Amino acid sequence: MKRQKFEFIEILYYFTVMLSVGMFLMFTLNLYWHRNLLTILSIALSFLMLPILIVNAKRISKSAFIYGTFLSICIIYEILRAKTLYNYSVSNIFLASRQYIWIFLFFVLIYLFKNKQENMRKILDNTLNIFMFSLGIRAFTWFLYTLFQVELFPSILREFGDLWYRNEFSVRIDGTPLIIIGLLISTFFYFKFGNRKYFYYLFLILMYITFVNQTRVLLVSVLISIFLMFVFSRRTSRLLTSLSFVTIIIAFVYGGGLDYIKAYLNIDAGTFDLGLGFRYWELKYYLGLLANDVWKLGVGILTSSNINSNFILAGPSAVKMYLDDLGFLELFVQFGVAAIFMYGYIFYKLINLILRMSNDKYRVDRAFFIALLTNLIITSISLNIFGAQRSFSLAIVLALIFYYDYRLKNDIEN
């Protein structure tokens, strides 16, 4: 086996991955400190990378700098706006900014990829290995508690405070920010490189989502994504592809899919404490904050660490509301119209890459981006990729987008 060599920045990046997946929760270092350390390390890496990026600017997609600059302006503006509106302290600003700072790690990844497929695979393979180790610890913790009521790692079971239940009998554990991108990359690498390890990773992640995480929209989105990646990675005709889509729709409808959605949304339940029923009231409340032209600029970046901001965030009712239940709208409420461009540019670049990958040699890569785009669209309904529980994965998504953007523009094949 070839021995891997690691450079200093690469090692620091792997530490950010460990922190993002809560690797040290087993040592009672809680999520709050994981995120704080991740933010500090991300800032340190950004400063280390700045001179390197300047020197290597010609070897990096211009789109990366354009989007990075746009994001920086939006985030700084909304932070300053929130500081004025809610009287943020330095500590409040740090805590409100954390999840957005992690996104800029995409520059670190672009540098580590070095526009070479071998490097890209190595970095993402090691990222997957760290993620899978963390997932294994989480699954084992869930297994012991579910079957024997043994709390092996309480900080994992209570990652967000209290035990998280699907129902009174079934405890759940979060899948970390890498759960979706980890599954998609595992599928992509299996189709592209044929290594069975990635198939096992794919299978284990699916089992985790089904039994441990138990998030329905997540499971549906990844199953659709895997199917699309499979279909578009094959040398199939458009007719066969179209028939596959029609078959899925028919099977979904006649298999009771519409009834499932109806039940999931609690349309006839008349209650608001299950599924998405409560989200109707959350949606009504948060959109109400955008009246009187506030929708143009948003309400600013909110944080529960500030009493004024937390009052807006949690809502005035006795039952606490959660802005992160609302997917893309979480970003729109805080950033206003800018959120459309923050999300929209990602969709635009993905579509642009898909259209540019017309050559058969990019067939599997194209299938990956089709699956990724589909997943982002589906999950944006209830999962905000800029949110605290997903933004680290956005760094990987952006790195892959700009990595392929540069390679296609310069016709790099190795």
N, C-alpha and C positions, 0 to 999 in steps of 0.2 A: 504493500500500500504506500502510495506517495505521501510523504510527510508534508503537511501544510505549513506555510510560513505566514506569519501575521505581522502586519505593521502596526505602529502605535495607534493611529487613528482607527484602524479596523478593530482593535481590541476594545477601545473606548466605545465604538459603535455596538459591539456585542454586549457590553455592560448596559447600554441603553435598552437593548432588547430584553435583557434579564429583568430590568426594572419595569419595563412596560407590561410584561406578563406576570408580574408579581412573584418573581422567583424567590424573594426573601421573606415572603409571608410566612413560610414554614418556620422562620426564626423570629417570629412575632414582630417583625418590622411592618407596621400597618400600611395600608394603601396611601394614606396621607403623606407619609414620608417617602414611599416609593415614588410618588408623583413629584414631590419636591426635589428629590435627588435626581430624578430623570430630567427635570427642568434645568437644574444647575449644570448637569453634565451636558445637556443639549446646548446651553448658552456657551459653555467652555469649548465645545466642539465647533460651534459656529465661529468663534473668535480664532480658533486654530485654523479653520478652513478658509477664512477670508483672504489671506495673502495667496494661498494655493489656488483659490478660485480666480483671483485676478491674473495670476501667471498663466493659468490654463483656460482662460476665457474662450479662446478659439476652439477648444476641444469639447465645449459644452454647448448644448442647444440654446440658442438665443431666447427661445420661448421660456426656458427655465428661469432666466434672469427677469424677463418681462413679468411672468406670473409671480415670482418671488417678490419683486418690487411692488406689484399691485397688492398682494396679500399684506405686505408690511405696512403700506399706507392705510389700508382698511382697518387693520388691527390697531395700529397706533392711534388713528383717529377715534375709533370707537372706545378705546381705553381712556383717552383723554376726555371724551364726551361723558363717559360714565363717571370719571373722577369728579367732573364738575357737577353732574346731576346728583350723585349719591355720596359725595365727599369721601372718596376712596383714600385710604392710607397707602403707604408703600407696600405694606404686606398684602392689602386687598388687591393692588395692581398686580403683584406677583402671582397671587392665587388665581386671579381672573385670566391671566395671560398664559398659564401653564400649557393648556391643551393646544394653543396656537403656536407656541414656541416649538413644540415637538415636531410640527409639520415641516419645519425648515431643515430637518435632518435629511430631507431628500437631496440636498446639495452634497451631504457627506456620502450618501449612497452613490450618487452620480460619479463622484470622484473615485470611490472604491471600485465601481464597475469598470472604469477606465476604457469604456467603449468596447470591451471584449466579452464575448459570450462566456468564456471560461471563468472570468472574474465574476461576472453577474451570477453564474450558476453557483460558484463557490460561496459568495456572500449570502445569497438567498438560501442555499442549502444549510449553511451554519445557522442562519436565522430560524429555519424550520426545525432544526435539531434542538435548539434552545426552547422554542415554542412547544414542541412535542414532549420534552422532558417536563416542562411546567404543566402541560395538560395531563400527563400521566400522574403527577402528584395530586392534581385536583381530582381526577377520576378516582384514585385510590382513597382520598379523603372522603369523597361522596359515598363510595361503596361502604366504607367502614361505618359511617354515620347512618346511612339508609338501612343497612342490614343489622347492625349491632348497637346503634346509638353511641358509638365511640367517636369522640372528637379528637382525632389525631392532630390536626392543625386547625385550631379554632379561628385563627386569623384568615384562613382560606374560606372556611364555612361562613364566617361573618365578615366577609371582605368589605361589604357596604354598610355594616352596622349590625342589623339583625339577620336572623336566618331568612333565606329567600325561598318562598314556597310557590309551587304551581298550584297545589291544593294542600289540604291539611295533612296529607300523608307523604307528599313528594317534595323533598328539599331540592333546591337548584343551586348550581355554582356557575358563575360567569365563565365564559370561554376566553377571556382576555381580548385585547384589541386586535389580535392577529387571527382570530377564529375564521373569519371569512377569507381574508387574503391568503392565509396559510393553506386553507383547503383548495383555493383556486390555483395557487402556485404548485401545490402537490399534484393536482390533476394535470396542469400544464407540463410540468417536468416529466410526469409519467408518459404522457402522449409524445413528448418531444424526444426524451432520452431513453425511454423504455426501461428504466430502472424500477424493479419491483418495490423497492423501499418506498417510493412515492405513492404507489398503489396502497400499501399498508397504511401509510400516513393518511391518505384520503379516506380509507375505510374507518380508521380509528377516530378521525375527526367527525365523520358522519355519525358514528355511534355516540360520541360525546354530545353532539348537538341534540340527538334524539333523546337520550336517557339522562344526561347530567344537566345540560343547559336548558333543554326543553323550551326553546323559543321557536314558535310556529312559523313566524314570518322568515326567520333565519333559515329554517329547514327547507321551506318551500323555495326560497330564493336560490339556495345552493344546489338543490336538486335540478331546478330549471337550468341553472348555469352549467352544471356538469353535463346535462343532456345536450345543451347547445354547443359546448366545447367538443363533445364527442361527434356530433353531427357535422360541424364545420371543419373538424380536423381530418375527416375522411374525404376520399375522392368520390363524393356522391354528386348526383345530378341535382339541379334545382327542383325538378319534379319530386324527387325522393325527399328532399329537404322540406318542401311545401307539404307533402303528404304526412310527414312526421309531425309537423306543427298541427295540422288538421286533426290527426289521430289523437294528439295530446289534449286538444280542446274538447273533442267529442268524449274522450274517456273521462275528462274532468267533469264535464256537465252531467253525463249519464251516470257517473260514479258518485254523484251526490255532492260535487264540489260547490255548487251554488248554495245548497242547504248549509254546507259547512261554513261558508263565508257569512251567510245570514246569521248563523248561530254565533260565529266569532265576533261579529259586530254588535250582537245583542239587539238587533233591530226590533224584535217583538218583546224583548224582556221587560222593557219599561224601567230598568234599573241602570245605575251608573257605577256599580262597584265591581264589575267583571269585564274582562276583555277590553274592548275599545269603547265600551259604553261611557266610562268615565272620561275618556279622551274627548268626547263631544263637549263636555263642560270645560275641559282644559283648553280646547281649541277656541271655544267661545270667549273665554276669559283672556287668553293671550292675544287673540286678534283684536279684542276690544282695546288693548293697550296701544294699538297702532292708529287709533282714530285721530282726527285733526292733523293730518299730514305727517304724523309721527312715522308712518310706514316708509317714508322716503329715506330716513336716516336710521330708523330703528330706535330701540330704547337704550342702546349701549351694551357692552359686554357685562353680563351679570355674574355675581358671585354670592354664595350663601355666607361668606365670611364677613360681609358688611350688612349691618342691620337694615339700612334703607334699601339696598339692593335685594336682600333676602325677602323683604316684604313684597316686592314686586314679583320675585321669582316663585315664592311659595303660594301666593294668592291670599285673598282676604278671608276665605272660608275656613271652617274648622278642619276640614280634610285638606291636607297638603297637596298641592298640584305639582306636576313635574313637567318642566318645559322640554326635557330630553325625551319625553314620550312622543313628540310630534315631528321627529325626523327633520326634514329640510326646514320646516317652519321654525324650529329652534334657532337656526341661523338667521332666517328672515326677520324674526322678531327683534333680534339683537343688532343686525347689520342693515336692515332695510333693503333697498333696491340693490345694494352692492352684493348681497347674498346671491342674487340671481346670476351675477357675473362670476362670483367665486365658485359656484357649482357649475354654471353653464360652460365655463372655459374648459373644465375637466371633461365634460361630455363632448364638447367640440373637438378637443384634441384626440379623444378616443375614436370618435367617428372619422376624423381625418386620418388617423393611423390605419384604421380598418380599410378605408378606401384606397390608401396608398399601398397596402399589402396585397396587391393583385397577383403578384408572382407566386407560383406554386411553392417556391422554397420557403415562403412565409405562411404557409397554410395553417400550421399548428399555432404559430404566434398570433395570427389573425383570429383564429378560433378562441384563443385566450382572451383577447381584447373584446371580442363580441360577448363572451361570457361575463367579463368584468363589467362592461357597460350595462348589460342587462341586470346584473346584480345590483349595481349602484342605483339604477332607476327603481327597481322593485323595493329595495330596502330604504330608499330615501323617504318613503312614506312614514316610517316609524323609527328609523335609525339615521341619525345625522353623522355623516362621515367626518365632520369637523368637531363633533362632540368629544368629550373627555374619554369616553369608552371606545372611540374608534379613530381618533386623529393620528395616532402613531402609525396605523396602517396606511393612512393617506400619504405619509412620507414615502412608503414603499411604492404605492400606486403612482405617485408623481415621478419618482425616480425611474420607474419602468417606462412611463410615457415619454419622458425626455431622453432617456437612453435610446429607445427605439426611434424617436424623432431625429436624433443626430445621426444614427446609423443609416437610416433610410435616406436622409438628405445627402450623406457623403458616400452612400453605397458601400458600407463596410460589411464584410461577410464573415470575418473570423471571430 
